[in-house]
Amino acid sequence: MAETDLNLVLYGRHVSQRLARWAANDRVTLVDGDFQDQARLQAALVGTDWSI
């Protein structure tokens, strides 16, 4: 993370468990969700450059 100043939103099944080492990083947001749940995915992207 030292090579960029970007913030990341990481979305997927069990992301908070699989990527727990990044949970304390203030530039990383972990969102557990299913890609079939379009409403949750869209909510996770609000405020990002990829907002729908």
Summary of the structure (lengths in Angstrom):
residues: 52
radius of gyration: 11.4
end to end distance: 25.8
largest distance: 32.9
contacts: 95
relative contact order: 0.23
helix: 29%
strand: 19%
